[in-house]
Amino acid sequence: MTFAKKLSSQLTMASLAMIALATVAATFVVKSGQMSVGEIFQFLWPIFLTSAVVILLIMTLLYHDISKILESLEAREKVAKQASLQDPLTGLSNRTLLVDRIEQSLRHMKREGGRGALLMIDLDGFKQINDSFGHTTGDELIKEVGQRLLWRLREVDTVARIGGDEFAIWLSDVPCTDGVETVCRAILKDLTEVCPIADQQVYVSASIGAIHASASDDVGDLFRKVDIAMYDAKADGRGCHKVFTDGMDAEVKRRSLIEQKLRHTLESENGEALAVHFQPLINRDHSILGVELFLRWDDPEIGTISPAEVIPVAEDCGLIDKVSQFVIDQACSAAKRFPDLQISVNLSPSQFRDENLAWRIADQVQRNGVRCEQIELEITELLLLEHNKICGQTLKQLREAGFRIALDDFGTGYSSLSHLHEFEVDTVKLDRAFMQSAKRDKSVAILRATVGLGHAINLRVVAEGIENPEQEQIALNAGCDLFQGNHYAPPMAARDLVEWVQKYQRPAACVA
């Protein structure tokens, strides 16, 4: 309680006591008949006047005290309101203030015309920076990024931090998409410059999604679409920007539809919509070594859906294990029908997060009555690029179980012979790009050198994408061991494979 409150309380009590005593005294005098009413009034009015002055003083003190309290509350409310619209780490706007600014801008655009743009910026590899340098350095980096964004933009634009390492920008008055692209490129350049933080040289890049907005746009829809563009930039290799197009929206809706139908198909008893096709692997003497399985899906509504679409969707929504189980069951059926042929099956990198992957696949194959030695499992170079202890251990367990391991699409840019030594694969399948460029002298020289290096470390080399006799001859001359492509046979259904194998080699290779 303040001094004014204490004083006013004491003065109030004294005034009330004075008035009470005076009133009691006046009443006693009147009843005793010793004084007239006029004399009593002359006696009491100084007391009442003094009390009134005291009460007025009390009210003045209270008003002053209350005014200070109200001013303090108003200041606190202002600070709280500002805090509710501001990111505490960077001092930038938060999502609430950003949405408000966008809504104001859209209303202005409806009255005056013009267009704006929304940018979504996500730092690439921020988790690794936190893990390597610590969260304090991570926080400093976030603040540095915020300052660089502010430095790049105009005062009429709004920069906001809307998540851990996510920023958003609203650009006012951007007449054309070229302007949006220019800002995105400038921001990427600013962010890729080294950040000297806490005596550390920190490198950062970002993925940017952008959308050119018009007055008819809805704020929620703008955020949804710019999110799509940003993830498209990440899928395109990161460190780049993408401006939203209607095609991106259609692609997202298609992926969502594929996910729904894939769930339904895998939950059905026979998975009737899914199937596998087979493409032969040919030896140098034109005999058949084996076949590779390719997932096929023909849907009445969507049409034919390629593995390039199905597998990423299955990985994202957690269905990849079920899809893999279906494919391996089909591989086992083919292995029993063609006991003399090798059956090749592709594995997804995401499956290697499971420490029990080798045991599960071996158990599934053996329960189907098939030898693991008849199955070759194909992996991609991306798996080796992102290898870890679990990955290496799983590949070792698979080879110990009897499976052969093939490295698919070899030579796409990540190849490392040290990885081949470390993981002990059995086969490399040269990317079809080798054959597409094989007419050029340098490409032929590179092809021969690659095959020679593969043979030097006891690897079997497969030439993929053989489309004509000329490419076949180039691959033969380079020393490739196996050949695959439409020149021999396109991927075909199981019933067609039976007929093809019977015509291509001795009937004993096919078990009825």
Protein Blocks (a to p, Z undefined) as FASTA:
>chain_A
ZZklmmmmmmmmmmmmmmmmmmmmmmmmmmnopacfklmmmmmmmmmmmmmmmmmmmmmm
mmmmmmmmmmmmmmmmmmmmmmmmccfklopacfklmmmmmmmmmmmmmmngpcdddddd
ddehklmmmmmnojklmmmmmmmmmmmmmmmmcfkbccddfbfklccdddehifbfklmm
mmmmmmmmmmmpccdeehiacddddddddddddfkbcfklmmmmmmmmmmmmmmnngjia
cdddfklmmmmmmmmmmmmmmmmmmmpmnlmmbccdddddddfkopafbdcdddddddfk
lopadfklmmmmmmmnopmmmmmmmmmmmmmmmmmmmmmbccdddddfklmmpmklmmmm
mmmmmmnopafklpccdddfklmmmgcfklmmmmmmmmmnopacddehihilpacfklmm
mnopabdcddfklmmmmmpmklmmmmmmmmmmmmmnopacddehiabfklmmmmmmnopa
bdcdjkloccddfklmmmmmmmmmcfklpcZZ
